[in-house]
């Protein structure tokens, strides 16, 4: 009986560590999402078809479009 109780309590610490890691990853994802949202907000273009991003460093130049 005594050894069973030890195994039960030993495993509870791992669950707390895993829960902490998951919470930290969720918080980190929210921070990255907010940073991208506010950072790319000035590149948003509103058209009748919807919203699109016109990011300068992702635009094709005419030279790139003509290559076969």
HTML snippet that shows the backbone in 3Dmol.js (N, CA, C, O; Angstrom):
<script src="https://3Dmol.org/build/3Dmol-min.js"></script>
<div id="view" style="width:600px;height:400px;position:relative"></div>
<script>
const pdb = `
ATOM      1  N   UNK A   1       0.825  -1.194   0.000  1.00  0.00           N
ATOM      2  CA  UNK A   1       0.000   0.000   0.000  1.00  0.00           C
ATOM      3  C   UNK A   1       0.864   1.249   0.000  1.00  0.00           C
ATOM      4  O   UNK A   1       0.546   2.241  -0.657  1.00  0.00           O
ATOM      5  N   UNK A   2       1.937   1.190   0.731  1.00  0.00           N
ATOM      6  CA  UNK A   2       2.799   2.348   0.843  1.00  0.00           C
ATOM      7  C   UNK A   2       3.468   2.685  -0.499  1.00  0.00           C
ATOM      8  O   UNK A   2       3.577   3.859  -0.853  1.00  0.00           O
ATOM      9  N   UNK A   3       3.907   1.691  -1.228  1.00  0.00           N
ATOM     10  CA  UNK A   3       4.578   1.954  -2.504  1.00  0.00           C
ATOM     11  C   UNK A   3       3.602   2.510  -3.535  1.00  0.00           C
ATOM     12  O   UNK A   3       3.986   3.315  -4.383  1.00  0.00           O
ATOM     13  N   UNK A   4       2.334   2.082  -3.466  1.00  0.00           N
ATOM     14  CA  UNK A   4       1.331   2.607  -4.392  1.00  0.00           C
ATOM     15  C   UNK A   4       1.129   4.112  -4.180  1.00  0.00           C
ATOM     16  O   UNK A   4       0.990   4.857  -5.150  1.00  0.00           O
ATOM     17  N   UNK A   5       1.111   4.553  -2.944  1.00  0.00           N
ATOM     18  CA  UNK A   5       0.939   5.976  -2.644  1.00  0.00           C
ATOM     19  C   UNK A   5       2.121   6.781  -3.156  1.00  0.00           C
ATOM     20  O   UNK A   5       1.937   7.903  -3.628  1.00  0.00           O
ATOM     21  N   UNK A   6       3.306   6.249  -3.078  1.00  0.00           N
ATOM     22  CA  UNK A   6       4.478   6.970  -3.584  1.00  0.00           C
ATOM     23  C   UNK A   6       4.399   7.169  -5.091  1.00  0.00           C
ATOM     24  O   UNK A   6       4.689   8.255  -5.593  1.00  0.00           O
ATOM     25  N   UNK A   7       4.009   6.131  -5.808  1.00  0.00           N
ATOM     26  CA  UNK A   7       3.903   6.258  -7.263  1.00  0.00           C
ATOM     27  C   UNK A   7       2.844   7.278  -7.650  1.00  0.00           C
ATOM     28  O   UNK A   7       3.032   8.020  -8.614  1.00  0.00           O
ATOM     29  N   UNK A   8       1.758   7.331  -6.935  1.00  0.00           N
ATOM     30  CA  UNK A   8       0.683   8.258  -7.247  1.00  0.00           C
ATOM     31  C   UNK A   8       1.148   9.707  -7.088  1.00  0.00           C
ATOM     32  O   UNK A   8       0.897  10.528  -7.970  1.00  0.00           O
ATOM     33  N   UNK A   9       1.804  10.029  -6.009  1.00  0.00           N
ATOM     34  CA  UNK A   9       2.222  11.412  -5.764  1.00  0.00           C
ATOM     35  C   UNK A   9       3.415  11.809  -6.607  1.00  0.00           C
ATOM     36  O   UNK A   9       3.593  12.992  -6.897  1.00  0.00           O
ATOM     37  N   UNK A  10       4.233  10.861  -7.005  1.00  0.00           N
ATOM     38  CA  UNK A  10       5.393  11.178  -7.828  1.00  0.00           C
ATOM     39  C   UNK A  10       4.953  11.668  -9.211  1.00  0.00           C
ATOM     40  O   UNK A  10       5.610  12.538  -9.781  1.00  0.00           O
ATOM     41  N   UNK A  11       3.880  11.143  -9.754  1.00  0.00           N
ATOM     42  CA  UNK A  11       3.419  11.509 -11.079  1.00  0.00           C
ATOM     43  C   UNK A  11       2.702  12.850 -11.134  1.00  0.00           C
ATOM     44  O   UNK A  11       2.543  13.408 -12.220  1.00  0.00           O
ATOM     45  N   UNK A  12       2.271  13.375 -10.016  1.00  0.00           N
ATOM     46  CA  UNK A  12       1.518  14.634 -10.020  1.00  0.00           C
ATOM     47  C   UNK A  12       2.398  15.826 -10.352  1.00  0.00           C
ATOM     48  O   UNK A  12       1.906  16.805 -10.913  1.00  0.00           O
ATOM     49  N   UNK A  13       3.669  15.777 -10.030  1.00  0.00           N
ATOM     50  CA  UNK A  13       4.568  16.888 -10.338  1.00  0.00           C
ATOM     51  C   UNK A  13       4.782  17.054 -11.833  1.00  0.00           C
ATOM     52  O   UNK A  13       4.923  18.175 -12.321  1.00  0.00           O
ATOM     53  N   UNK A  14       4.807  15.950 -12.561  1.00  0.00           N
ATOM     54  CA  UNK A  14       4.993  16.005 -14.011  1.00  0.00           C
ATOM     55  C   UNK A  14       3.798  16.676 -14.675  1.00  0.00           C
ATOM     56  O   UNK A  14       3.963  17.402 -15.655  1.00  0.00           O
ATOM     57  N   UNK A  15       2.616  16.448 -14.162  1.00  0.00           N
ATOM     58  CA  UNK A  15       1.427  17.085 -14.727  1.00  0.00           C
ATOM     59  C   UNK A  15       1.457  18.592 -14.571  1.00  0.00           C
ATOM     60  O   UNK A  15       1.024  19.325 -15.461  1.00  0.00           O
ATOM     61  N   UNK A  16       1.968  19.054 -13.442  1.00  0.00           N
ATOM     62  CA  UNK A  16       2.077  20.500 -13.229  1.00  0.00           C
ATOM     63  C   UNK A  16       3.094  21.119 -14.179  1.00  0.00           C
ATOM     64  O   UNK A  16       2.888  22.225 -14.679  1.00  0.00           O
ATOM     65  N   UNK A  17       4.181  20.412 -14.425  1.00  0.00           N
ATOM     66  CA  UNK A  17       5.207  20.920 -15.348  1.00  0.00           C
ATOM     67  C   UNK A  17       4.642  20.997 -16.757  1.00  0.00           C
ATOM     68  O   UNK A  17       4.838  21.994 -17.452  1.00  0.00           O
ATOM     69  N   UNK A  18       3.947  19.959 -17.179  1.00  0.00           N
ATOM     70  CA  UNK A  18       3.355  19.951 -18.521  1.00  0.00           C
ATOM     71  C   UNK A  18       2.302  21.044 -18.649  1.00  0.00           C
ATOM     72  O   UNK A  18       2.247  21.724 -19.674  1.00  0.00           O
ATOM     73  N   UNK A  19       1.476  21.223 -17.640  1.00  0.00           N
ATOM     74  CA  UNK A  19       0.464  22.284 -17.666  1.00  0.00           C
ATOM     75  C   UNK A  19       1.127  23.661 -17.720  1.00  0.00           C
ATOM     76  O   UNK A  19       0.651  24.551 -18.425  1.00  0.00           O
ATOM     77  N   UNK A  20       2.205  23.837 -16.992  1.00  0.00           N
ATOM     78  CA  UNK A  20       2.933  25.107 -17.031  1.00  0.00           C
ATOM     79  C   UNK A  20       3.516  25.393 -18.399  1.00  0.00           C
ATOM     80  O   UNK A  20       3.477  26.530 -18.869  1.00  0.00           O
ATOM     81  N   UNK A  21       4.057  24.368 -19.040  1.00  0.00           N
ATOM     82  CA  UNK A  21       4.625  24.541 -20.383  1.00  0.00           C
ATOM     83  C   UNK A  21       3.526  24.889 -21.385  1.00  0.00           C
ATOM     84  O   UNK A  21       3.717  25.758 -22.236  1.00  0.00           O
ATOM     85  N   UNK A  22       2.386  24.223 -21.290  1.00  0.00           N
ATOM     86  CA  UNK A  22       1.277  24.513 -22.201  1.00  0.00           C
ATOM     87  C   UNK A  22       0.766  25.933 -21.998  1.00  0.00           C
ATOM     88  O   UNK A  22       0.502  26.636 -22.974  1.00  0.00           O
ATOM     89  N   UNK A  23       0.626  26.362 -20.768  1.00  0.00           N
ATOM     90  CA  UNK A  23       0.178  27.733 -20.491  1.00  0.00           C
ATOM     91  C   UNK A  23       1.192  28.740 -21.014  1.00  0.00           C
ATOM     92  O   UNK A  23       0.805  29.760 -21.584  1.00  0.00           O
ATOM     93  N   UNK A  24       2.476  28.474 -20.832  1.00  0.00           N
ATOM     94  CA  UNK A  24       3.514  29.379 -21.327  1.00  0.00           C
ATOM     95  C   UNK A  24       3.479  29.470 -22.847  1.00  0.00           C
ATOM     96  O   UNK A  24       3.661  30.555 -23.400  1.00  0.00           O
ATOM     97  N   UNK A  25       3.250  28.357 -23.531  1.00  0.00           N
ATOM     98  CA  UNK A  25       3.167  28.376 -24.996  1.00  0.00           C
ATOM     99  C   UNK A  25       1.944  29.145 -25.479  1.00  0.00           C
ATOM    100  O   UNK A  25       2.013  29.843 -26.491  1.00  0.00           O
ATOM    101  N   UNK A  26       0.835  29.028 -24.775  1.00  0.00           N
ATOM    102  CA  UNK A  26      -0.368  29.769 -25.153  1.00  0.00           C
ATOM    103  C   UNK A  26      -0.138  31.266 -24.973  1.00  0.00           C
ATOM    104  O   UNK A  26      -0.515  32.056 -25.838  1.00  0.00           O
ATOM    105  N   UNK A  27       0.471  31.660 -23.872  1.00  0.00           N
ATOM    106  CA  UNK A  27       0.754  33.085 -23.628  1.00  0.00           C
ATOM    107  C   UNK A  27       1.723  33.616 -24.677  1.00  0.00           C
ATOM    108  O   UNK A  27       1.540  34.724 -25.180  1.00  0.00           O
ATOM    109  N   UNK A  28       2.748  32.843 -25.011  1.00  0.00           N
ATOM    110  CA  UNK A  28       3.713  33.260 -26.027  1.00  0.00           C
ATOM    111  C   UNK A  28       3.041  33.419 -27.386  1.00  0.00           C
ATOM    112  O   UNK A  28       3.332  34.372 -28.109  1.00  0.00           O
ATOM    113  N   UNK A  29       2.145  32.499 -27.742  1.00  0.00           N
ATOM    114  CA  UNK A  29       1.426  32.595 -29.009  1.00  0.00           C
ATOM    115  C   UNK A  29       0.546  33.839 -29.045  1.00  0.00           C
ATOM    116  O   UNK A  29       0.440  34.488 -30.086  1.00  0.00           O
ATOM    117  N   UNK A  30      -0.078  34.176 -27.938  1.00  0.00           N
ATOM    118  CA  UNK A  30      -0.913  35.379 -27.891  1.00  0.00           C
ATOM    119  C   UNK A  30      -0.074  36.640 -28.047  1.00  0.00           C
ATOM    120  O   UNK A  30      -0.502  37.587 -28.706  1.00  0.00           O
ATOM    121  N   UNK A  31       1.106  36.666 -27.454  1.00  0.00           N
ATOM    122  CA  UNK A  31       1.992  37.823 -27.572  1.00  0.00           C
ATOM    123  C   UNK A  31       2.462  37.986 -29.014  1.00  0.00           C
ATOM    124  O   UNK A  31       2.487  39.099 -29.538  1.00  0.00           O
ATOM    125  N   UNK A  32       2.833  36.886 -29.651  1.00  0.00           N
ATOM    126  CA  UNK A  32       3.277  36.947 -31.050  1.00  0.00           C
ATOM    127  C   UNK A  32       2.137  37.402 -31.947  1.00  0.00           C
ATOM    128  O   UNK A  32       2.339  38.221 -32.844  1.00  0.00           O
ATOM    129  N   UNK A  33       0.940  36.877 -31.710  1.00  0.00           N
ATOM    130  CA  UNK A  33      -0.223  37.274 -32.503  1.00  0.00           C
ATOM    131  C   UNK A  33      -0.499  38.772 -32.357  1.00  0.00           C
ATOM    132  O   UNK A  33      -0.752  39.452 -33.351  1.00  0.00           O
ATOM    133  N   UNK A  34      -0.454  39.282 -31.143  1.00  0.00           N
ATOM    134  CA  UNK A  34      -0.700  40.704 -30.920  1.00  0.00           C
ATOM    135  C   UNK A  34       0.373  41.557 -31.579  1.00  0.00           C
ATOM    136  O   UNK A  34       0.067  42.605 -32.148  1.00  0.00           O
ATOM    137  N   UNK A  35       1.623  41.122 -31.508  1.00  0.00           N
ATOM    138  CA  UNK A  35       2.708  41.878 -32.139  1.00  0.00           C
ATOM    139  C   UNK A  35       2.535  41.916 -33.657  1.00  0.00           C
ATOM    140  O   UNK A  35       2.735  42.959 -34.280  1.00  0.00           O
ATOM    141  N   UNK A  36       2.168  40.791 -34.246  1.00  0.00           N
ATOM    142  CA  UNK A  36       1.935  40.767 -35.694  1.00  0.00           C
ATOM    143  C   UNK A  36       0.732  41.616 -36.071  1.00  0.00           C
ATOM    144  O   UNK A  36       0.763  42.323 -37.078  1.00  0.00           O
ATOM    145  N   UNK A  37      -0.320  41.551 -35.278  1.00  0.00           N
ATOM    146  CA  UNK A  37      -1.514  42.323 -35.572  1.00  0.00           C
ATOM    147  C   UNK A  37      -1.222  43.819 -35.581  1.00  0.00           C
ATOM    148  O   UNK A  37      -1.585  44.522 -36.525  1.00  0.00           O
ATOM    149  N   UNK A  38      -0.567  44.305 -34.531  1.00  0.00           N
ATOM    150  CA  UNK A  38      -0.288  45.737 -34.457  1.00  0.00           C
ATOM    151  C   UNK A  38       0.839  46.152 -35.394  1.00  0.00           C
ATOM    152  O   UNK A  38       0.850  47.288 -35.868  1.00  0.00           O
ATOM    153  N   UNK A  39       1.783  45.262 -35.671  1.00  0.00           N
ATOM    154  CA  UNK A  39       2.882  45.591 -36.571  1.00  0.00           C
ATOM    155  C   UNK A  39       2.475  45.641 -38.029  1.00  0.00           C
ATOM    156  O   UNK A  39       3.003  46.454 -38.788  1.00  0.00           O
ATOM    157  N   UNK A  40       1.548  44.789 -38.434  1.00  0.00           N
ATOM    158  CA  UNK A  40       1.130  44.734 -39.842  1.00  0.00           C
ATOM    159  C   UNK A  40      -0.130  45.540 -40.119  1.00  0.00           C
ATOM    160  O   UNK A  40      -0.630  45.539 -41.244  1.00  0.00           O
ATOM    161  N   UNK A  41      -0.643  46.220 -39.117  1.00  0.00           N
ATOM    162  CA  UNK A  41      -1.889  46.977 -39.277  1.00  0.00           C
ATOM    163  C   UNK A  41      -1.755  48.089 -40.317  1.00  0.00           C
ATOM    164  O   UNK A  41      -2.715  48.388 -41.026  1.00  0.00           O
ATOM    165  N   UNK A  42      -0.579  48.703 -40.415  1.00  0.00           N
ATOM    166  CA  UNK A  42      -0.422  49.816 -41.376  1.00  0.00           C
ATOM    167  C   UNK A  42      -0.359  49.339 -42.817  1.00  0.00           C
ATOM    168  O   UNK A  42      -0.461  50.153 -43.735  1.00  0.00           O
ATOM    169  N   UNK A  43      -0.191  48.029 -43.041  1.00  0.00           N
ATOM    170  CA  UNK A  43      -0.139  47.480 -44.393  1.00  0.00           C
ATOM    171  C   UNK A  43      -1.483  46.917 -44.847  1.00  0.00           C
ATOM    172  O   UNK A  43      -1.572  46.380 -45.952  1.00  0.00           O
ATOM    173  N   UNK A  44      -2.513  47.021 -44.043  1.00  0.00           N
ATOM    174  CA  UNK A  44      -3.834  46.512 -44.398  1.00  0.00           C
ATOM    175  C   UNK A  44      -4.491  47.460 -45.390  1.00  0.00           C
ATOM    176  O   UNK A  44      -4.493  48.676 -45.200  1.00  0.00           O
ATOM    177  N   UNK A  45      -5.048  46.885 -46.451  1.00  0.00           N
ATOM    178  CA  UNK A  45      -5.739  47.655 -47.480  1.00  0.00           C
ATOM    179  C   UNK A  45      -7.180  47.155 -47.523  1.00  0.00           C
ATOM    180  O   UNK A  45      -7.433  45.967 -47.723  1.00  0.00           O
ATOM    181  N   UNK A  46      -8.105  48.067 -47.336  1.00  0.00           N
ATOM    182  CA  UNK A  46      -9.519  47.720 -47.333  1.00  0.00           C
ATOM    183  C   UNK A  46     -10.099  47.977 -48.717  1.00  0.00           C
ATOM    184  O   UNK A  46     -10.045  49.101 -49.216  1.00  0.00           O
ATOM    185  N   UNK A  47     -10.650  46.944 -49.335  1.00  0.00           N
ATOM    186  CA  UNK A  47     -11.263  47.039 -50.659  1.00  0.00           C
ATOM    187  C   UNK A  47     -12.689  46.512 -50.563  1.00  0.00           C
ATOM    188  O   UNK A  47     -13.061  45.911 -49.556  1.00  0.00           O
ATOM    189  N   UNK A  48     -13.494  46.734 -51.611  1.00  0.00           N
ATOM    190  CA  UNK A  48     -14.857  46.170 -51.588  1.00  0.00           C
ATOM    191  C   UNK A  48     -14.864  44.635 -51.519  1.00  0.00           C
ATOM    192  O   UNK A  48     -15.822  44.048 -51.017  1.00  0.00           O
ATOM    193  N   UNK A  49     -13.810  43.987 -52.015  1.00  0.00           N
ATOM    194  CA  UNK A  49     -13.734  42.527 -51.968  1.00  0.00           C
ATOM    195  C   UNK A  49     -13.333  42.017 -50.592  1.00  0.00           C
ATOM    196  O   UNK A  49     -13.551  40.846 -50.282  1.00  0.00           O
ATOM    197  N   UNK A  50     -12.754  42.869 -49.770  1.00  0.00           N
ATOM    198  CA  UNK A  50     -12.319  42.458 -48.439  1.00  0.00           C
ATOM    199  C   UNK A  50     -11.018  43.133 -48.055  1.00  0.00           C
ATOM    200  O   UNK A  50     -10.607  44.115 -48.673  1.00  0.00           O
ATOM    201  N   UNK A  51     -10.386  42.609 -47.047  1.00  0.00           N
ATOM    202  CA  UNK A  51      -9.135  43.167 -46.543  1.00  0.00           C
ATOM    203  C   UNK A  51      -7.978  42.323 -47.071  1.00  0.00           C
ATOM    204  O   UNK A  51      -8.054  41.095 -47.090  1.00  0.00           O
ATOM    205  N   UNK A  52      -6.913  42.990 -47.496  1.00  0.00           N
ATOM    206  CA  UNK A  52      -5.708  42.271 -47.915  1.00  0.00           C
ATOM    207  C   UNK A  52      -4.492  43.018 -47.402  1.00  0.00           C
ATOM    208  O   UNK A  52      -4.553  44.215 -47.120  1.00  0.00           O
ATOM    209  N   UNK A  53      -3.396  42.305 -47.286  1.00  0.00           N
ATOM    210  CA  UNK A  53      -2.145  42.903 -46.830  1.00  0.00           C
ATOM    211  C   UNK A  53      -1.267  43.215 -48.025  1.00  0.00           C
ATOM    212  O   UNK A  53      -1.069  42.369 -48.897  1.00  0.00           O
ATOM    213  N   UNK A  54      -0.747  44.416 -48.064  1.00  0.00           N
ATOM    214  CA  UNK A  54       0.236  44.795 -49.069  1.00  0.00           C
ATOM    215  C   UNK A  54       1.536  45.101 -48.337  1.00  0.00           C
ATOM    216  O   UNK A  54       1.824  46.246 -47.988  1.00  0.00           O
ATOM    217  N   UNK A  55       2.303  44.053 -48.119  1.00  0.00           N
ATOM    218  CA  UNK A  55       3.564  44.168 -47.405  1.00  0.00           C
ATOM    219  C   UNK A  55       4.669  44.412 -48.433  1.00  0.00           C
ATOM    220  O   UNK A  55       4.818  43.626 -49.369  1.00  0.00           O
ATOM    221  N   UNK A  56       5.448  45.489 -48.275  1.00  0.00           N
ATOM    222  CA  UNK A  56       6.430  45.857 -49.300  1.00  0.00           C
ATOM    223  C   UNK A  56       7.465  44.771 -49.588  1.00  0.00           C
ATOM    224  O   UNK A  56       7.828  44.570 -50.747  1.00  0.00           O
ATOM    225  N   UNK A  57       7.939  44.077 -48.582  1.00  0.00           N
ATOM    226  CA  UNK A  57       8.996  43.106 -48.823  1.00  0.00           C
ATOM    227  C   UNK A  57       8.477  41.793 -49.410  1.00  0.00           C
ATOM    228  O   UNK A  57       9.273  40.918 -49.751  1.00  0.00           O
ATOM    229  N   UNK A  58       7.158  41.642 -49.533  1.00  0.00           N
ATOM    230  CA  UNK A  58       6.593  40.445 -50.156  1.00  0.00           C
ATOM    231  C   UNK A  58       6.050  40.712 -51.555  1.00  0.00           C
ATOM    232  O   UNK A  58       5.570  39.794 -52.219  1.00  0.00           O
ATOM    233  N   UNK A  59       6.122  41.960 -52.004  1.00  0.00           N
ATOM    234  CA  UNK A  59       5.614  42.314 -53.329  1.00  0.00           C
ATOM    235  C   UNK A  59       6.577  41.832 -54.411  1.00  0.00           C
ATOM    236  O   UNK A  59       7.794  41.864 -54.231  1.00  0.00           O
ATOM    237  N   UNK A  60       6.011  41.380 -55.547  1.00  0.00           N
ATOM    238  CA  UNK A  60       6.839  40.971 -56.680  1.00  0.00           C
ATOM    239  C   UNK A  60       7.287  42.212 -57.440  1.00  0.00           C
ATOM    240  O   UNK A  60       6.513  43.147 -57.642  1.00  0.00           O
ATOM    241  N   UNK A  61       8.531  42.203 -57.850  1.00  0.00           N
ATOM    242  CA  UNK A  61       9.025  43.269 -58.723  1.00  0.00           C
ATOM    243  C   UNK A  61       8.793  42.840 -60.163  1.00  0.00           C
ATOM    244  O   UNK A  61       8.652  41.646 -60.428  1.00  0.00           O
ATOM    245  N   UNK A  62       8.748  43.783 -61.102  1.00  0.00           N
ATOM    246  CA  UNK A  62       8.520  43.397 -62.506  1.00  0.00           C
ATOM    247  C   UNK A  62       9.609  42.442 -63.031  1.00  0.00           C
ATOM    248  O   UNK A  62       9.319  41.611 -63.892  1.00  0.00           O
ATOM    249  N   UNK A  63      10.838  42.541 -62.537  1.00  0.00           N
ATOM    250  CA  UNK A  63      11.892  41.655 -62.987  1.00  0.00           C
ATOM    251  C   UNK A  63      11.612  40.210 -62.584  1.00  0.00           C
ATOM    252  O   UNK A  63      11.869  39.293 -63.363  1.00  0.00           O
ATOM    253  N   UNK A  64      11.096  40.000 -61.393  1.00  0.00           N
ATOM    254  CA  UNK A  64      10.789  38.650 -60.909  1.00  0.00           C
ATOM    255  C   UNK A  64       9.608  38.057 -61.651  1.00  0.00           C
ATOM    256  O   UNK A  64       9.559  36.844 -61.856  1.00  0.00           O
ATOM    257  N   UNK A  65       8.662  38.875 -62.056  1.00  0.00           N
ATOM    258  CA  UNK A  65       7.465  38.384 -62.740  1.00  0.00           C
ATOM    259  C   UNK A  65       7.782  37.939 -64.161  1.00  0.00           C
ATOM    260  O   UNK A  65       7.082  37.075 -64.688  1.00  0.00           O
ATOM    261  N   UNK A  66       8.806  38.490 -64.803  1.00  0.00           N
ATOM    262  CA  UNK A  66       9.125  38.166 -66.194  1.00  0.00           C
ATOM    263  C   UNK A  66      10.012  36.947 -66.350  1.00  0.00           C
ATOM    264  O   UNK A  66      10.141  36.446 -67.467  1.00  0.00           O
ATOM    265  N   UNK A  67      10.623  36.447 -65.304  1.00  0.00           N
ATOM    266  CA  UNK A  67      11.514  35.295 -65.441  1.00  0.00           C
ATOM    267  C   UNK A  67      10.706  34.048 -65.782  1.00  0.00           C
ATOM    268  O   UNK A  67       9.669  33.793 -65.168  1.00  0.00           O
ATOM    269  N   UNK A  68      11.178  33.263 -66.765  1.00  0.00           N
ATOM    270  CA  UNK A  68      10.416  32.079 -67.187  1.00  0.00           C
ATOM    271  C   UNK A  68      10.500  30.946 -66.201  1.00  0.00           C
ATOM    272  O   UNK A  68       9.909  29.889 -66.424  1.00  0.00           O
TER     273      UNK A  68
END
`;
const viewer = $3Dmol.createViewer("view");
viewer.addModel(pdb, "pdb");
viewer.setStyle({}, {cartoon: {color: "spectrum"}});
viewer.zoomTo();
viewer.render();
</script>
